């Protein structure tokens, strides 16, 4: 593979204008589609196949159609609003709904709303009707939000939209706004860091340009994915969050190696070939490992989770392509302008002369290497102290993980003054409970007879007497009388723990004990039930995801490092940093330790979907730093066969690049902490903390300490296994002698 990458570098160098021109064309073609990437995103995809909530959802769509609740309009009139204004508000809703396909405002409901408002009632709740499912109603809800402008008063009457479809339609708006703010803030921060790291405008611009290209092309691909698949509204934030950091990091690794080889005296073509065949190969390998780690999320049969994983996998794949094709071509075009110099270089030299008068640039560079080498030697001088101390810190940070709870509260993602949240609270107060009813469907073997209908009436009495039920609606039968829908309004908000407890009570006690359950198949569904089914599904699948990711990480590192103990060490250390990150998340978002700080707001539980996402993302991204660091250490070990010396040399040459890459990644995640909704803040905090801990405490302390204790056992690899495992020759030349003791 090294030879293939060298050949690729030569081709890219010769055809650099064609390569750059091709990527420019791709960007131009992607631009219009990337601008529309949020148009078809949805809050749907959370149905759990085979679950009661899924069966109810299918029955509502196939059998009951417009008899099921979906979108509702709340009209809140000011006390001094005139009768004409109140009547006009109802007429306005009728006109706007009339423009929608498959959604109606029944005339009787309109007349009733008008009578209530004219009679002096200040709040009226009007359910709209549709044959569409809750997920399919999201697009009409988004259109209605644009037309009605909920939360904005018109002649003394303020309209609001409520119901699960309108919540996700509102989430689309927030997601789009947050994405624009995050990208507008993230790219300048990354640019400043790159300027400091490289000391060259050209060099700093390259990773930034590749980050922009990767995110933009991925945005266009997301648009096409959303036309074919249910794609989560959060996929754009995730792709941007990961894409900016990953694309810049991968470019940083390759560009830093190129500059290192040029400064060592190699010709530009040879430096490009060497950087692509070493760091470029490591980037490709680690990027593929990230993709496969994220593929572990597909083990959960949840389309929302899978779509988010697909977005993250796509942006990593695009980042690999830009780093290994576009970057070398741009380097070939810019030549030595990517080396330190120009305006930035002059500024750096000014500060060096001002504060370090006795040090030349060469001495400063040597001092950096001496610092990291001395650091490594100090750590390895007291390995047990380093391991015990750092492990204690990480375990302490991870301790809140023992109290982890998960939930799926969509309404809590909105600011308290959001029209979505305000409207839902008004509707809940009006209904005396949640805005999304618990939906119960009973399916008989044939048309319901008198005995079956009597069982339905008896079941409704049981419901009315059940703790947590505020009211029960009139039963709705299908045309053939084979099924019946009963909707119960919970006395607590639809996404609260009390509403979840009601669903559990109905499923575990009330329904099984009813006469109706003996005469029909009874399923309990609705949005509350669906959220609980998703939570149970994800919790029950975590062991599969963890096992998949751990096994994959071990195999990837085993093939790369040709060692059995180093991959095991890496897996255990990654678990420590991830555990610490989850502990911090519990303290912030579940316990509320930092409520009010940076806009943090305790949710009482971590978002269900974020648990597997953070685990897979962080474990995959940690592979980048592990691959880059260990490949450099192995490269030195293959030269002279001295373990401690290889660790010191490998860390001293890669620590600055790894630290810079981790700073960029952490900064990008931190930007989304400042701009995102709570679930995105969770994702940003979890990833930022894990990456920061991984790049500092783990890579700079635990790794050298552990490698010192294991000695040459680090490189133990049975000879029979060596014969069957392919050798990709990472960072080392194929003709280099193999040190004794590396095989057994």
Secondary structure, DSSP 8 states (H G I E B T S, - for coil): -HHHHHHHHHHHHHTHHHHHHHHHHHHHHHHHHHTTTTTT-BS-----TTSHHHHHHHHIIIIIGGGS---EEEEEE-TT--HHHHHHHHHHHHHHHHTSSSEE--HHHHHHHHHHHHTT-SEEEEE-EESS-TTTHHHHHHHHHHHH-TT-EETTEEEEEESHHHHHHHHHHHHHHHHHHHHHHHHHHHHHHHHHHHS-HHHHHHHHHHHHHHHHHHHHHHHHHHHHS--BTTHHHHHHHHHHHHHHHHHHHHHHHHHHHHHTT--HHHHHHHHIIIIIHHHHHHHHHHHHHHHGGGGS--HHHHHHHHHHHHHHHHHHHIIIIIHHHHHHHHGGGGSS-HHHHHHHHHHHHHH-TT--HHHHHHHHHHHHHHHHHHHHHTHHHHHHHHHHHHHHHHGGGGG--EE--SGGGS-TT-HHHHHHHHHHHHHTS-SS-EEEEEE-SSS--HHHHHHHHHHHHHHHTSTTEEEE---EE-TTSSEEEEEEEESS-TTSHHHHHHHHHIIIIITTTSSHHHHSEEEEESHHHHHHHHHHHHHHHHHHHHHHHHHHHHHHHHHHHT-SHHHHHHHHHHHHHHHHHHHHHIIIIIS-TTTTGGG----SSEEHHHHHHHHHHHHHHHHHHHHHHHHHHHHHHHHH--HHHHHHHHHHHHHHHHHHHHHHHHHHHHHHHHHS-HHHHHHHHHHHHHHHHIIIIIIIIIHHHHHHHHGGGGG-B-HHHHHHS-----SS-TTS---TTSB-
